[in-house]
Amino acid sequence: MPPLPVHQVRHTVVRYSTFSDLKNNINKFTNRFESHRWILMLAMSVNFSLVDKRRRGTESRKMREEKRSRQRTREDERRRQRKSEDVVGRRETIKNKNKNRKS
């Protein structure tokens, strides 16, 4: 396979989970584009980002939103409970006041 033209090599962007993955892939590429090895190394240094597979942009955004919504529901439940407790507490204090008034 003939080496790719420089502009195509430059836009080869791939994500790796570990540094060894990246190294292995560089080796694979360099065997294929022997004559373009130095261009490829340059392209790698600019464009190949080591990205943790657990933290991809979109996934992490989704996860963050899910976490936020879960937290919101939890807070809402707490608020509701507090409100109902307050209402019950108020009723009891009113009852007690009325009892005191009667006696």
C-alpha positions as CSV (number, residue, x, y, z in Angstrom):
1,M,0.0,0.0,0.0
2,P,1.5,3.4,-1.0
3,P,2.0,6.0,1.7
4,L,-0.9,8.3,2.2
5,P,-0.5,11.9,1.1
6,V,0.6,14.2,4.0
7,H,-2.8,16.0,4.4
8,Q,-4.6,12.6,4.9
9,V,-2.0,11.4,7.4
10,R,-2.4,14.6,9.3
11,H,-6.1,14.0,10.0
12,T,-5.8,10.4,11.2
13,V,-7.2,10.9,14.7
14,V,-7.8,7.9,16.9
15,R,-8.4,7.5,20.6
16,Y,-6.4,5.1,22.8
17,S,-7.0,4.0,26.4
18,T,-3.3,3.5,27.3
19,F,0.1,4.7,26.1
20,S,1.1,1.2,25.0
21,D,-2.0,1.1,22.7
22,L,-0.8,4.3,21.1
23,K,2.7,3.0,20.8
24,N,1.6,-0.2,19.1
25,N,-0.5,1.7,16.7
26,I,2.3,4.1,15.8
27,N,4.4,1.0,15.1
28,K,1.6,-0.4,12.9
29,F,1.3,2.8,11.0
30,T,5.1,3.3,10.6
31,N,5.4,-0.1,9.0
32,R,2.7,0.9,6.5
33,F,4.1,4.3,5.7
34,E,7.8,3.6,5.9
35,S,8.8,6.6,3.8
36,H,6.6,9.0,5.7
37,R,7.7,7.9,9.2
38,W,8.8,11.4,10.3
39,I,5.7,13.1,8.9
40,L,3.6,10.5,10.7
41,M,5.5,11.0,14.0
42,L,4.8,14.7,13.7
43,A,1.1,14.0,13.0
44,M,0.9,11.7,16.0
45,S,2.5,14.3,18.3
46,V,-0.1,16.9,17.2
47,N,-3.3,14.9,16.8
48,F,-3.2,11.6,18.7
49,S,-4.6,12.3,22.1
50,L,-4.5,9.7,24.8
51,V,-8.1,9.6,26.0
52,D,-9.3,7.5,28.9
53,K,-12.0,5.3,27.5
54,R,-14.1,5.8,30.6
55,R,-14.2,9.5,30.0
56,R,-15.2,10.3,26.5
57,G,-16.7,13.8,26.0
58,T,-20.3,12.9,25.3
59,E,-20.5,10.0,27.7
60,S,-19.2,12.1,30.6
61,R,-21.7,14.8,29.8
62,K,-24.5,12.3,29.8
63,M,-23.2,10.9,33.1
64,R,-23.0,14.3,34.6
65,E,-26.5,15.1,33.6
66,E,-27.8,11.8,35.0
67,K,-26.0,12.5,38.3
68,R,-27.4,16.0,38.5
69,S,-31.0,14.8,37.8
70,R,-30.6,12.1,40.5
71,Q,-29.3,14.6,42.9
72,R,-32.2,16.9,42.1
73,T,-34.8,14.2,42.7
74,R,-33.1,13.4,46.0
75,E,-33.1,17.0,47.1
76,D,-36.8,17.4,46.0
77,E,-37.8,14.4,48.1
78,R,-35.9,15.8,51.1
79,R,-37.7,19.1,50.6
80,R,-41.1,17.5,50.4
81,Q,-40.4,15.4,53.5
82,R,-39.3,18.5,55.4
83,K,-42.4,20.4,54.3
84,S,-44.7,17.6,55.3
85,E,-42.9,17.3,58.7
86,D,-43.3,21.1,59.2
87,V,-47.0,20.9,58.4
88,V,-47.5,18.0,60.9
89,G,-45.4,19.9,63.5
90,R,-47.5,23.1,63.0
91,R,-50.7,21.1,63.3
92,E,-49.5,19.6,66.6
93,T,-48.4,22.9,68.0
94,I,-51.8,24.4,67.1
95,K,-53.6,21.5,68.8
96,N,-51.5,22.0,71.9
97,K,-52.2,25.7,72.0
98,N,-56.0,25.0,71.6
99,K,-55.8,22.4,74.5
100,N,-54.0,25.0,76.7
101,R,-56.7,27.6,75.8
102,K,-59.5,25.2,76.7
103,S,-58.2,24.3,80.2
